[in-house]
Amino acid sequence: MARIVNDKNKSQFNLFFQRRFLPFFVTQFLGAFNDNLFKNSLLVIVVSSAMAGSDSTTNFTTNLAAGLFILPYFLFSTTAGLLADKYDKALLIRRIKIAEIIIMLAGCYALWSLNITLMLAILFCLGTQSSFFGPIKYSIIPQHLDNSELLGANAQVGMGTFVSILLGTLIGGWIVTMEQGPIWVGGLTVAVAIIGWLSSKEIPPAPSASDDIRISLNPIAEARQNFKLAKKDPTVFYCILANSWFWLYGGSFLTQVPNFAVTVLNGHATLITILLAAFIIGVAIGSLLCTKLSGGVVEPGIVPIGAIGLTVFAIDLFFSSSAFQLGNQSASSVLPVQFFGLIGALRVTFDLIFIGLFGGLYIVPLYSMIQQRSASDVRARVLSVNNICNAFYMVVGSIIGIICLSILSWTIPQFFFGIAVMNMLFTGYIFYRVPEFLQRFKIWGSSLG
């Protein structure tokens, strides 16, 4: 398929006017939005429903929901990578979107009947659908775009993913609490799934480069083989580990923000939304800023900048939140409008924004390097390894949170400080194993002078 070479002087937003990118972007954006719309609606129903019965039941169901969504990434990512390398990726996306419509129709019934068990089953199905979409999502981009366009495309996909997470979370939590809210949510999820399918029909063909692949019935053996493929290029493998680390790091922050807003900042529940938005908007800004800082090319030297910022502003969040507590001891149930008038509130907010911003600078070049340096005939299988590692690191992040906050009895600001130190150690190890990151960082820095 002929591809139009990107002019480096053109804005990265020029891709939104290209059929080889826009339908795919819309499709993946709506898919992520729908996942989070349904998931957050379910969590609100669990927390507020009399069916929950007790705090222990509510906590169990909430954690079960998170686990059911992540579990398919372990179970099906290997098969998803094989399918994505064997068949036309555009065709697979359309099939996945048809499956989403069917899942959401069942989800609509589950919401209407307030059947928590069925909702959890639907959430598992959504996780399964997402696990099959994951390897396709990042392997189709370099098939339709040139190397000079990879960074801009990944920046926009990264921005779109986090914005869709935010919108799905906010809209789901808002609509489901309205009168007949669950029914409205169900109808909206079906409508979004249909629009996503219509959009997927406009994605140009993305034929396979290795249609002779045999689909194995032994996913464990295939997973081992895929890990071997990923390790053929050590830089690719360490990029996968570094990428997965961000999902642990970012997930740790997103998980703790609700408790942080209420128990540390003495905020009203509505403040949670403001702080989540600050973090996610920061990621979106950082993702888009990557293209400007690197001149539109895949620049490994940007990754250390992101890693440094993630550590510095997480440590500052420890100090700023501690200062906020000391300066506003009499505050309670603070509304967002009141919050920004309190001592240190802006500093806390900017810390969260900059943590997200440097996260965007950190993760976008990593995705681009994995795509660029993986052979086209195995790219989806390599990206399936990335999916598995992402899921594993997110689970590890949850375990670290439990150990630090429940067993060691750390405060949430202390936990943020601890994660910042872990980030410094982990990324330092990655840069030691792949010297190219620091070498390119020096060259990039000197070019600014």
C-alpha positions as CSV (number, residue, x, y, z in Angstrom):
1,M,0.0,0.0,0.0
2,A,1.4,3.4,-1.0
3,R,2.1,5.8,1.8
4,I,2.4,9.5,1.7
5,V,5.7,10.7,3.1
6,N,5.2,13.1,6.0
7,D,6.6,16.6,5.7
8,K,8.5,17.3,9.0
9,N,7.3,20.9,8.8
10,K,3.7,19.9,8.9
11,S,1.8,19.8,12.2
12,Q,1.4,16.4,13.8
13,F,-2.3,17.1,13.7
14,N,-2.1,16.8,9.9
15,L,-2.7,13.1,10.5
16,F,-6.2,13.8,11.6
17,F,-7.0,14.7,7.9
18,Q,-5.6,11.4,6.7
19,R,-7.8,8.3,6.1
20,R,-4.8,6.1,7.0
21,F,-4.9,7.5,10.6
22,L,-8.2,9.2,11.5
23,P,-10.6,6.2,11.3
24,F,-8.2,4.1,13.4
25,F,-7.8,6.9,16.0
26,V,-11.6,7.3,16.3
27,T,-12.0,3.5,16.6
28,Q,-9.5,3.1,19.4
29,F,-10.6,6.2,21.2
30,L,-14.2,5.1,21.3
31,G,-13.2,1.6,22.4
32,A,-11.2,2.9,25.4
33,F,-14.0,5.3,26.2
34,N,-16.6,2.4,26.2
35,D,-14.4,0.2,28.4
36,N,-14.1,2.9,31.1
37,L,-17.7,4.0,30.8
38,F,-19.0,0.6,31.6
39,K,-16.3,-0.2,34.2
40,N,-16.8,2.9,36.2
41,S,-20.6,2.7,36.0
42,L,-20.3,-0.9,37.4
43,L,-18.0,0.4,40.3
44,V,-20.5,3.2,41.1
45,I,-23.4,0.7,41.2
46,V,-21.4,-1.7,43.4
47,V,-20.5,1.0,45.9
48,S,-23.9,2.6,46.1
49,S,-26.1,-0.5,45.7
50,A,-27.7,-2.2,48.7
51,M,-26.6,-5.4,47.1
52,A,-23.1,-4.6,48.2
53,G,-24.1,-5.6,51.7
54,S,-20.9,-4.6,53.6
55,D,-17.6,-2.8,53.2
56,S,-15.8,-6.1,52.9
57,T,-18.1,-7.2,50.2
58,T,-17.8,-3.9,48.3
59,N,-14.0,-4.0,48.5
60,F,-13.9,-7.6,47.3
61,T,-16.2,-6.9,44.4
62,T,-14.3,-3.7,43.4
63,N,-11.0,-5.6,43.4
64,L,-12.5,-8.5,41.6
65,A,-13.7,-6.2,38.9
66,A,-10.2,-4.8,38.4
67,G,-8.8,-8.3,38.3
68,L,-11.4,-9.6,35.8
69,F,-10.5,-6.7,33.4
70,I,-6.7,-7.4,33.6
71,L,-6.9,-11.2,33.6
72,P,-7.6,-11.6,29.8
73,Y,-4.3,-9.8,29.0
74,F,-2.5,-12.8,30.6
75,L,-4.8,-15.3,29.0
76,F,-5.2,-14.1,25.4
77,S,-2.4,-11.6,24.5
78,T,-0.3,-14.3,23.0
79,T,-3.1,-15.6,20.7
80,A,-4.0,-12.0,19.9
81,G,-0.4,-11.3,18.7
82,L,-0.4,-14.4,16.5
83,L,-3.7,-13.5,14.9
84,A,-2.6,-9.9,14.3
85,D,0.6,-11.1,12.5
86,K,-1.3,-13.7,10.5
87,Y,-4.4,-11.8,9.2
88,D,-5.3,-8.4,7.9
89,K,-5.3,-6.1,10.9
90,A,-8.1,-3.8,9.6
91,L,-10.3,-6.9,9.1
92,L,-9.5,-8.1,12.6
93,I,-10.4,-4.7,14.1
94,R,-13.8,-4.8,12.4
95,R,-14.5,-8.3,13.8
96,I,-13.5,-7.1,17.3
97,K,-15.8,-4.1,17.0
98,I,-18.7,-6.4,16.0
99,A,-17.9,-8.5,19.2
100,E,-18.0,-5.2,21.2
101,I,-21.5,-4.5,20.0
102,I,-22.7,-7.9,21.1
103,I,-20.9,-7.6,24.4
104,M,-22.5,-4.2,25.0
105,L,-26.0,-5.4,24.1
106,A,-25.5,-8.0,26.9
107,G,-24.1,-5.3,29.1
108,C,-27.2,-3.2,28.5
109,Y,-29.3,-6.0,29.8
110,A,-27.0,-6.5,32.8
111,L,-27.3,-2.7,33.7
112,W,-31.0,-2.7,33.2
113,S,-31.5,-5.7,35.5
114,L,-28.7,-4.5,37.9
115,N,-27.3,-8.0,37.8
116,I,-23.8,-7.5,39.3
117,T,-22.6,-11.0,38.5
118,L,-23.5,-10.6,34.8
119,M,-21.9,-7.1,34.8
120,L,-18.7,-8.7,36.1
121,A,-18.9,-11.3,33.3
122,I,-19.3,-8.5,30.8
123,L,-16.3,-6.7,32.2
124,F,-14.2,-9.8,31.6
125,C,-15.5,-10.0,28.0
126,L,-14.5,-6.3,27.6
127,G,-11.0,-7.1,28.9
128,T,-10.8,-10.0,26.5
129,Q,-11.8,-7.8,23.6
130,S,-9.3,-5.2,24.6
131,S,-6.5,-7.8,24.9
132,F,-7.1,-8.8,21.3
133,F,-7.2,-5.2,20.2
134,G,-3.9,-4.3,22.0
135,P,-1.3,-5.9,19.7
136,I,-3.2,-4.7,16.6
137,K,-3.4,-1.1,18.0
138,Y,0.3,-0.4,17.9
139,S,1.3,-2.8,15.1
140,I,-1.0,-1.2,12.5
141,I,0.4,2.3,13.0
142,P,3.8,1.6,11.4
143,Q,2.1,-0.3,8.6
144,H,0.1,2.7,7.5
145,L,2.6,5.5,8.4
146,D,6.2,6.3,7.7
147,N,8.9,6.4,10.3
148,S,8.8,10.2,10.3
149,E,5.2,10.0,11.4
150,L,5.4,7.4,14.1
151,L,6.1,9.7,17.0
152,G,3.3,12.1,16.2
153,A,0.9,9.2,15.7
154,N,1.8,7.6,19.0
155,A,1.6,10.9,20.8
156,Q,-1.9,11.4,19.5
157,V,-2.9,7.8,20.3
158,G,-1.4,8.2,23.8
159,M,-3.2,11.5,24.3
160,G,-6.5,10.0,23.0
161,T,-6.2,6.9,25.2
162,F,-5.9,8.9,28.5
163,V,-8.5,11.5,27.5
164,S,-10.9,8.7,26.7
165,I,-10.2,7.0,30.1
166,L,-11.0,10.3,31.8
167,L,-14.1,11.0,29.8
168,G,-15.4,7.4,30.2
169,T,-14.7,7.5,34.0
170,L,-16.4,10.9,34.4
171,I,-19.4,10.4,32.2
172,G,-20.0,6.9,33.5
173,G,-20.0,8.0,37.1
174,W,-22.3,10.9,36.3
175,I,-24.9,9.3,34.1
176,V,-25.3,6.1,36.2
177,T,-26.4,8.1,39.3
178,M,-29.3,9.8,37.4
179,E,-32.8,8.4,37.4
180,Q,-32.8,5.4,35.1
181,G,-29.1,6.0,34.8
182,P,-28.0,2.4,34.3
183,I,-30.4,2.1,31.3
184,W,-29.0,5.3,29.8
185,V,-25.4,4.0,30.3
186,G,-26.3,0.8,28.6
187,G,-27.8,2.5,25.6
188,L,-24.8,4.8,25.3
189,T,-22.4,1.9,25.4
190,V,-24.2,0.2,22.5
191,A,-24.4,3.4,20.5
192,V,-20.6,4.1,21.0
193,A,-19.8,0.5,20.0
194,I,-21.9,0.9,16.8
195,I,-20.1,4.2,15.9
196,G,-16.8,2.5,16.6
197,W,-17.7,-0.3,14.2
198,L,-18.7,2.2,11.5
199,S,-15.4,4.0,12.0
200,S,-13.5,0.8,11.7
201,K,-14.9,0.1,8.3
202,E,-13.0,3.1,7.0
203,I,-9.6,1.8,8.2
204,P,-7.5,1.0,5.1
205,P,-6.4,-2.7,4.6
206,A,-3.3,-3.8,6.6
207,P,-2.4,-7.2,5.1
208,S,-0.2,-9.7,6.9
209,A,3.5,-10.0,6.2
210,S,3.5,-13.6,7.4
211,D,0.2,-15.4,6.7
212,D,1.9,-18.8,7.1
213,I,1.8,-18.5,11.0
214,R,0.2,-21.5,12.7
215,I,-2.2,-20.7,15.5
216,S,-1.1,-22.8,18.5
217,L,-3.4,-24.3,21.1
218,N,-0.6,-24.0,23.7
219,P,-0.5,-20.3,24.6
220,I,2.2,-20.8,27.3
221,A,4.6,-22.2,24.8
222,E,3.8,-19.5,22.3
223,A,4.2,-16.8,25.0
224,R,7.7,-18.2,25.6
225,Q,8.4,-18.0,21.9
226,N,7.1,-14.4,21.7
227,F,9.4,-13.4,24.6
228,K,12.3,-14.9,22.7
229,L,11.3,-12.8,19.6
230,A,11.2,-9.6,21.8
231,K,14.6,-10.4,23.3
232,K,16.3,-10.7,19.9
233,D,16.8,-7.0,20.1
234,P,17.7,-6.2,23.7
235,T,16.8,-2.5,23.2
236,V,13.2,-3.5,22.2
237,F,12.9,-5.8,25.3
238,Y,14.1,-3.1,27.7
239,C,11.8,-0.6,26.1
240,I,9.0,-3.0,26.8
241,L,10.1,-3.3,30.5
242,A,10.4,0.5,30.7
243,N,7.0,1.0,29.1
244,S,5.4,-1.5,31.5
245,W,7.0,0.3,34.4
246,F,5.0,3.4,33.6
247,W,1.8,1.5,33.8
248,L,2.8,0.4,37.3
249,Y,3.9,3.9,38.2
250,G,0.9,5.7,36.7
251,G,-1.6,3.1,37.9
252,S,-0.2,3.6,41.5
253,F,-1.0,7.3,41.3
254,L,-4.5,6.9,39.7
255,T,-5.4,4.2,42.2
256,Q,-4.5,6.4,45.2
257,V,-5.8,9.8,44.0
258,P,-9.4,9.2,45.3
259,N,-8.1,8.5,48.8
260,F,-5.5,11.2,48.5
261,A,-8.1,13.8,47.6
262,V,-10.4,12.9,50.5
263,T,-8.1,11.8,53.4
264,V,-4.9,13.9,52.7
265,L,-6.4,17.0,51.1
266,N,-9.6,16.9,53.2
267,G,-11.5,17.3,49.9
268,H,-15.1,16.6,48.9
269,A,-15.6,13.6,46.6
270,T,-15.9,16.0,43.7
271,L,-12.3,17.0,44.1
272,I,-11.3,13.5,43.0
273,T,-12.4,14.4,39.5
274,I,-10.3,17.6,39.4
275,L,-7.1,15.8,40.5
276,L,-7.6,12.8,38.1
277,A,-8.2,15.4,35.3
278,A,-5.0,17.2,36.3
279,F,-2.9,14.0,35.9
280,I,-4.5,12.8,32.7
281,I,-4.4,16.3,31.0
282,G,-0.7,16.4,31.9
283,V,-0.2,13.0,30.1
284,A,-2.0,14.3,27.1
285,I,0.1,17.5,27.0
286,G,3.3,15.6,27.5
287,S,2.4,13.2,24.7
288,L,1.8,15.9,22.2
289,L,4.9,17.9,23.4
290,C,7.1,14.9,22.5
291,T,6.9,15.7,18.8
292,K,7.9,19.3,19.3
293,L,10.9,18.4,21.5
294,S,12.2,15.7,19.2
295,G,11.7,17.5,15.9
296,G,9.2,14.9,14.8
297,V,11.6,11.9,14.9
298,V,11.8,9.0,17.3
299,E,14.3,10.4,19.9
300,P,15.4,8.0,22.7
301,G,17.0,11.0,24.4
302,I,13.6,12.3,25.5
303,V,13.0,9.2,27.7
304,P,15.5,10.3,30.4
305,I,13.8,13.7,30.6
306,G,10.5,12.0,31.3
307,A,12.1,9.7,33.9
308,I,13.7,12.6,35.7
309,G,10.5,14.6,35.8
310,L,8.5,11.6,37.1
311,T,10.8,11.3,40.1
312,V,11.3,15.1,40.8
313,F,7.6,16.0,40.8
314,A,6.5,12.9,42.7
315,I,9.0,13.8,45.4
316,D,7.7,17.4,45.4
317,L,4.1,16.0,45.7
318,F,5.2,14.4,49.0
319,F,6.4,17.8,50.3
320,S,3.6,19.9,48.8
321,S,0.8,17.7,50.2
322,S,2.5,17.6,53.6
323,A,2.7,21.4,53.5
324,F,-0.9,21.6,52.4
325,Q,-2.0,19.5,55.5
326,L,0.0,21.7,57.8
327,G,-1.4,24.9,56.4
328,N,-5.0,23.8,56.2
329,Q,-5.6,21.7,59.3
330,S,-9.1,23.1,59.9
331,A,-10.4,22.4,56.3
332,S,-12.9,19.6,55.8
333,S,-14.9,18.3,52.9
334,V,-13.3,21.0,50.6
335,L,-15.1,21.7,47.4
336,P,-13.1,22.2,44.2
337,V,-13.8,26.0,44.2
338,Q,-12.7,26.3,47.8
339,F,-9.6,24.0,47.2
340,F,-7.8,26.4,44.9
341,G,-8.0,29.2,47.5
342,L,-6.2,27.1,50.1
343,I,-2.4,27.3,50.9
344,G,-0.4,25.0,48.6
345,A,-3.3,23.8,46.6
346,L,-1.9,25.1,43.3
347,R,1.4,23.5,44.0
348,V,-0.2,20.1,44.6
349,T,-2.3,20.4,41.4
350,F,0.8,21.4,39.3
351,D,2.7,18.5,40.7
352,L,0.0,16.1,39.4
353,I,-0.1,17.9,36.0
354,F,3.7,17.7,35.6
355,I,3.9,14.1,36.8
356,G,1.4,13.3,33.9
357,L,3.3,15.6,31.5
358,F,6.7,13.9,32.1
359,G,4.9,10.6,31.9
360,G,3.8,11.4,28.4
361,L,7.4,12.4,27.4
362,Y,8.6,9.1,28.9
363,I,6.1,6.7,27.3
364,V,5.5,7.9,23.8
365,P,9.2,7.5,22.5
366,L,9.2,4.0,24.1
367,Y,6.2,2.9,22.1
368,S,7.7,4.3,18.9
369,M,11.0,2.6,19.5
370,I,9.3,-0.8,20.0
371,Q,7.3,-0.3,16.7
372,Q,10.3,1.0,14.7
373,R,12.8,-1.7,15.8
374,S,10.5,-4.7,15.6
375,A,10.4,-6.6,12.3
376,S,7.1,-6.2,10.5
377,D,6.3,-9.9,10.4
378,V,6.6,-10.3,14.2
379,R,5.7,-6.9,15.4
380,A,2.3,-7.8,16.8
381,R,3.7,-10.8,18.7
382,V,6.4,-8.5,20.2
383,L,3.6,-6.1,21.2
384,S,1.7,-8.9,22.7
385,V,4.7,-9.4,25.1
386,N,4.3,-5.7,25.9
387,N,0.6,-6.3,26.8
388,I,1.5,-9.2,29.1
389,C,4.2,-7.2,30.8
390,N,1.9,-4.2,31.2
391,A,-0.7,-6.4,33.0
392,F,1.9,-8.0,35.2
393,Y,3.4,-4.7,36.2
394,M,0.0,-3.3,37.0
395,V,-0.7,-6.3,39.3
396,V,2.7,-5.8,40.9
397,G,1.9,-2.1,41.5
398,S,-1.3,-3.1,43.3
399,I,0.7,-5.5,45.5
400,I,3.2,-2.8,46.3
401,G,0.4,-0.5,47.2
402,I,-1.1,-3.1,49.6
403,I,2.3,-3.7,51.2
404,C,3.2,-0.1,51.6
405,L,-0.2,1.3,52.7
406,S,-1.8,-1.6,54.5
407,I,1.1,-3.6,56.0
408,L,3.8,-1.0,56.5
409,S,1.1,1.7,57.2
410,W,2.7,4.4,55.1
411,T,0.7,7.5,54.4
412,I,-0.2,8.2,50.8
413,P,2.3,11.0,50.4
414,Q,5.0,8.6,51.7
415,F,3.9,6.0,49.2
416,F,4.2,8.6,46.4
417,F,7.8,9.4,47.7
418,G,8.6,5.7,47.7
419,I,7.3,5.2,44.1
420,A,9.5,8.2,43.1
421,V,12.6,6.5,44.5
422,M,11.7,3.2,42.9
423,N,11.3,5.1,39.6
424,M,14.7,6.5,39.9
425,L,16.2,3.1,40.6
426,F,14.3,1.2,37.9
427,T,14.8,3.7,35.1
428,G,18.5,4.1,36.1
429,Y,18.8,0.3,35.6
430,I,17.1,0.6,32.2
431,F,19.5,3.4,31.1
432,Y,22.5,1.3,32.4
433,R,21.3,-1.7,30.3
434,V,20.6,0.5,27.2
435,P,23.3,3.2,27.1
436,E,21.7,4.7,24.0
437,F,19.2,6.5,26.1
438,L,21.7,8.6,27.9
439,Q,24.0,9.0,24.9
440,R,21.1,10.4,22.9
441,F,20.1,12.5,25.8
442,K,23.5,14.2,25.8
443,I,23.4,14.7,22.1
444,W,19.9,16.1,22.2
445,G,20.8,18.4,25.1
446,S,23.9,19.7,23.3
447,S,21.9,20.4,20.2
448,L,19.7,22.8,22.2
449,G,22.8,24.9,22.9
